[in-house]
Amino acid sequence: MPIASSHSSRLVTFAVMALLMSPGCNLNNAVAPVTSKEPVEVTIVGSDFSFTPNSLEVPLNRPIHFTFENKGQMAHDIEIVGTSLVLHAAKGASSKGEYTFTSAGPYKMVCTIPGHKEYGMDGVLTAGTAPTGDSSKAVVQLKPLPAGIARLPQPVAAPPLTRSSTASVQIDVETKEVTALLDDGVGYRFWTFDGTVPGPMMRVKQGDQVTLTIKNSLDSLLTHSIDLHAVTGPGGGAKNTQIPPGGKSTIQFQALNPGVYVYHCATPKVAHHITNGMYGLIVVEPPQGLPEVDREFYAMQGEFYLEGERGQPGLHDISWPQLLDEKPDYVVFNGSVGAIADNRAFKAKKGETVRIFFGVGGPNVSSSFHVIGEIFDKLYREGSTEFVTNVQTTTVPPGGAAIVDMKLEVPGTYVLVDHSLGRIEKGAAGYLVVEGEDSPTVFKPGDFDPGTADNAHDENGH
């Protein structure tokens, strides 16, 4: 992650402290290479929200005595990622620690209090000689995965409503911060509604009076909230649901318009909360309900922006610059690579009609939603309750949703994709497994001839 000098232009007062006078330091904030084993004194000053200096060099194989001075108006800390060094300091206090670097390369310096790094409390410490080339992402030191870490549980489609009249409906939801697997060997701290990504599907009738109570888990580190696109009112409810850890709030609304709507956290920085998994769907059925189908499924697409390389084992943090540049490492369905695969795949039988409620949490990337080998017999664009027929692919923007209905005539495995197909490599694939007898009048595989050395060609026709 590049470290910008613009941190110093923030409207925050901070001081350059004793680093410049420390033994072995020069005016470029670098510790000169030495052969002595005497310790090197380094002072880093934290403020709201900066480190000074935010870039420094230290020698290898020599004790570094760190002093962290907090000149801010709130508690801060500093972690040298990939080491055991974490120094905490209350407002106006300082903390000391020692570490000896034995491996060369850049190490991230971050404040671990949620949100502080994203507001500017980050930097780079280079130990010894840094690797050449633009390899800052590849050499990020990651924390090990916690013992017993697993994927998040999967949410399911809420069942259709059988009543024909409106009602008073109570919905309860809890925001939870959960460490889980994003990919095999890749851990992440998700921010969730009810511990799943997406959050639970909510289902009400047009005209219902809805009372929604949102609670923020006492274990959370951040304030969270909820903005429901189905709500007519300021902020979709977010203005009145900014809930600190351990708190709760209740809002009431009438479901005025039928359709399928996204909900998400709307606590600043909003994109940070959304990309960490805080989104879901609320279905507002029309008075007569939606047309009956045999099975309903629930899927949402979202992006993750990571420090370190995609697939690098360990516990990853968010990369704020990549999020702002809209360059995701992962684009996935339902919160992780393979979330809708193997024993978690959608399952149906030949002859059944299935419905997929599909939404995009985002926060940045639209989806060209497509099911390989199927046609959407009915498409409810933008989550509308009015449909068009016989559609191959539909565009769903961030904060948008759609419903697709399909009659399953041929057994086999069907792949759900974002037809921006490079995203398959980033995880955007799910599976619908259809069981039943073959349907040769609809589809019959032909004989396959792989060719011989005399008549085979490569993909370029050579």
N, C-alpha and C positions, 0 to 999 in steps of 0.2 A: 504494500500500500504506500503510495507516495506521501511524503510528509511535507505539507505546504507551509511556507513561511508566513502565510496569511493568518496563522493563529495569532501572531503578535499584533494584528490589526483589530482584534476583537475589542469591544468596549468593556474590557475587563482589565483591572490593574494587576500586574504581576511584576516580580523583581527577578533580576539575574543575580543569583547568590554566589556563594563561595566557590562554585565550580571553577570559575576563572582563576581563583587563587590556589586551587588544590595542587598538590605536588604532581608534577608531570603533565599538567594541563596547559594548553596554549589558548590563544584568543579565538581559535576556531572551534572551541568546545571539544577538542580531541585530546585523548590521553596519549602522550608520546610513547612509542614502543620502548621498553626497557628490559634489561636482563635481570634486574634486582627482584628479589622475592618480597620486598617491603610492600605493605598494602598501599593501594591508591585510594585517595579520598574523593568521592563524587557526591555532589549535592544536587538534587533535582527538586524544583519548586513546583507545587501544584496550586492552581487557582481555579476560578470558575469561568471557563473550562479550558485549561491549557496546562502543558508541561513546559518548563523552562530549565534547561534546553530540551528540545524535542528530538534532537539528533546528537549523538555523541559516540566516541570510540573508546574502547578500553583494550588493554593487552590481554593476551592469553596467559594462563598458568600463573596468575598473580592475584592475590586476594584483593577484591574490590570492596571497600567500605562505603556503603550507600547510606545517605541521609535523605529522607523524604520530608520536606517541609510543606505543610498545608497552609497556604495564605488565602484560601477561599473562605466562603461564608457557609460552607456545609462540609460534611465528611467526604474525604476522598481517599483513594489508595492508588498504588502503582504495582503492577505485576510485570515482571520480565517473563514473557510467555516462553515456555519451554524450559524454565528453570523452577527452582523451589522458592524463589524470592518473591514475596508479596508483602508490601509495607502498607499498613493502615494508619491513618492519622485523622483525628477529629479536627474540627475547626480550630485554627490557630496552634495546632500541635505538630509534633514531628515524630518520625520513627526511623530506626536504624536497622541495618542488616548487612550481612556479608555474603558474597558469592565469588567463586573462582571459576572462570570460564575456561573450559578445556577444548571446546569445539569452536572453530572460526565460523563467522557468518553473521548476518543480521538477525536480531531478536526484536520482536514487537514489545513496546512498552505501552500498557493500556491501564486505564482505570476500569476496574471490574464492576463498579456500580452501574446497573443497567441505565443505558442512555447517555452516560457521561463520555464514553469513547466516541459515540456518534456526534457529540457536540464539540469534539476537538481534543479530548484528553487521550491522545495517542502519540506515539513516536517510535523511533528506531534506535536501538543500541547495536553498534557493530563491534564484535569481539574479534581481535586479530585482523586478518585480511579477509574482506568480504568476497564471496564468489563473484566472478565477472559475469557480465551479461544481465539481461532483465529477468532475473530469477527470484525476485523478492517473493512471489507467490509460492514458488515451489519449495522454498526453504523455511516457510513458516513452521515454527515448532508448535505442535498441538498437544493438548492435554490427553492423557489416556482415557479410553472409554470406561465409564463406571461399570462395576461388576453387575451382571444380570441385565444389562440394557437390552431392550427389545423394541420392536415396532409398536407404534400406537395402535390401539384397537380401531376397528373400522365402524363408521356410522352406517345406519341402514335407512332406507326410505320409510318415513312415517306412513302408517296405513291410511287408506282413503277413509274419509268421514262418511258414516252411514246415515247421519241425521239430515233431515231436509230443512230444519228451521235454524235460525241463528241462536247463539248462546253466549253466555259469559264464560270466558276461557282463561284459565290460569296457566302461565308458562313460567317455569323456573330454570335458570341457567347459571352455571358457575364458571368463572374464568380461572384457568389453571395453567401454571408454567411447568412443563414436563420435559425431562430429558429422555430422548428416544432415538431410534435409528432412522436416519434418512435414506441410507443405502447400506449394503453389507459393509460393516466395519466403520461406517461414517455416522458419528453421533451429532446431535444438535439439540439445543434447548428450545423446544417449541412453546409458543404461547397459544392457548387453545380456549375454546368454549367446551366445557364438559369433558376435556381430556382427549378430544378427537380432532383430526383435520380431514375434511371440514368439520365444523361443529354440528350438533344435532339438527336434523330437518324439523322445522316447526310446520304445523299444518292446521289451518283454521278455515272458516267459511267467510265469504263476503258478508259483511254486516255484523260479524261477531264483535263483541266488546272484549278486548284482550287486556288482561292485567299481566304484565311481565315483570318479574323480580329477578334482578341480576345481582349475584354475589361474587366478590373477588376473594379467592382463597387466601387464608392467612399466610400460606406458604409463598405467595407471590412476592416478587420484589418490586413490581411496578403497579401503577394505577392502570386500570382497564375500563372499557366502556362498550356500548353497543349502539350502532346506527343501523336501523332496519329500513331498507328501501321501500318496504310496504307501508311505512308510517307516514302519515301526513302531519307534520309538526316540525318545529325547529330542530335541525340536526338529525332528524329521524330517530330522536330519542337520546342522541349522544350528549347533548347539552346537559341533560339531567341525570346521566349515568356515569359520570367520571368518578369511579369507585376506587379508593385506596385499598391496599391489602387488609383483609378482614372486614371490609365494609360491604354494604348492600344498598340497593336503591330499587324503587318500584315506579314504573310508568304505566299509564293506561292509554289505549288507543282503540279506535274503531277501524277494522279492516275494510276500507272503502272500495278498493279496486281489486278485482280478481287477477290472478297471474302468479308467476313464480319470481320471487325477488331475493336478491342477495342481502345478507346482513354481515356486518363486520365491525371490528373495533375501530373507534375514531378518536383515540387518544394520541396526541402528538408524540413523536413523529408518526403520523398515521401509516405511512408506507412501511415503516419498521414493524408495527404491530400486525399489519396484514400479511407481509411476507413471512412472518414467523408462524402463520397458520390461523389467524383469527378471522375466519369467515365461515359462512354457511348459507343455507337457503331457507326461506319461509314460503310455503305454498298457501295461497289464498284461493280456495276453491270457489267457483261460481255456485249460485244457489242449487243448480241441478247436479253439481259435481262434475268431475272429468269423465270422459267415456271410459267404461270399464275395460281393463286389460288383465291378462293372467298374472303378470309379475311386474313389479316396479323396482328400479335401481336408482342409486344416488351417487353421483360423482362430481367432483370439482377439480379444476386445474389451478395450480399455483406455482410460484417460482421461489427459488432459494439462491442466495448470493453469499458465497462462503469465502472466508480467509483460507488460504491453502489451496491445494489442487483438488479438483473433483475426483473423488474416489480415494483420496489420501486418508489412511486409517487414523482415527483419533476423534476427539471432540472438537467440532468446528464452532467458530463464532461467525456473525454476520460481517460481510464486507460492505460497509456503507458506500465507498466510492463506486463499487460495481453496481450496487442498487441504483445509485443516481445515474450511472451510465447505461442502465438497463441491459446489463450483460449477465444473465443468470447462469450459474453453474448447473443447476438442476431445474427442469420443468417437469412436473409430475402430476399424477392424478392421486387424490386422496392422501396427500401428505408424505409419500415416500416412493422410491423406486420399487416396483413390484407390488404395490399395495393392492392392485386388482389383478392378481396372478396366482397360480398354483391353487392352494386350498382357499384363497381369498377371491378367486375369480368369480364373476357373475355366472350363474348357472341357470339354464332353462331347458325346455324340451321342444323338439320339432312340433310345429303346429301351434305353438303358443304365441300370443301377442305380448310383447314386452315394451315397457316404457322406461326411458332413462331421463331423470331430472339431471341436467348438466349445467354447471355454472363455472364462472372463472373468478377466483378470488383476486388473482393478480399478484402484485399490484400494477404491473406494467404491461404484460404481454397478452395480446388477444389470442384466441384459439380458433383454428379452422377445424372444427370438430367433425370427425368422419369415422365410420365403422367399416373397416375393410371387408368387402364381400357382401355388404348389405346396403339397402336403400331406405331412407326414412320415408315410410308410407305416409306419416303425418309429421309435420314439423310445426311446432308452436314457437315462432321466432320471438326473440327477446323476452321469452317467458309469457307471451300473450296467451289468452285462452282461445284465440282463433288460429286455425291451422291452415297451412298449405300442404300440398301433397307431392310425393315423388321427388325428394331432394337428396342429393348425394353428399353435400358438405355444407355446413353452416358456420358463419362467423359469430363468435361469442366474445364480446369485449370484456376487459376487466370490469368487475361490478355488474356484469350481465349474466343472463341465464337463458336456457331454452329447454323445451321438452321434445323428445323424439320418440315416436311409436313405430315399432317394426313387427311384422308377422314373420315368423321364423319357418321357412319352407325347407331348408337344407341343414342337416346336422354338421357339426364341425366346430372349429375354434375361430372366432371372429375377433379381430384386434381393434380396440378403440385407440384412436390416435389424434393428435394435433397434426393436420396435414402440412404444416411447416415441418417436413419430415426429418430435418436435422435434429429436431428436438427429441426424436426417439432415442438418440444417443445420450440425451440428458435425462431420460427416464419417462418420457411422455408416451406410455403405452399401457393399456389394460386389456383384459380378455373376457369375452363372453363365450362360454362353453355350452354348446347346444347338443343334447343327446337325442338319439332316435335313429330310425331306419333311413337308409339312403333314399334320395329322391332323384333317380336318373333322368326323369323327364324334365326336371328343372336344372340339374347340374350333374354332369357325368365326367369324371376325370378321364382323359385320354391316356394312351400308352406313352411312356416317357422314354425317349432315346437320347442318351447323353452324348451320342456321336462318337467318332473315332478320331485317331490322329490325322486321318486323311481329310475328314469333312468338318471337324470341330473348328470353331473360331473363338477368338477372345471377344470381349465386349466392344472392341474397336473394329471388329470385322477382319482381323488379321489371322 
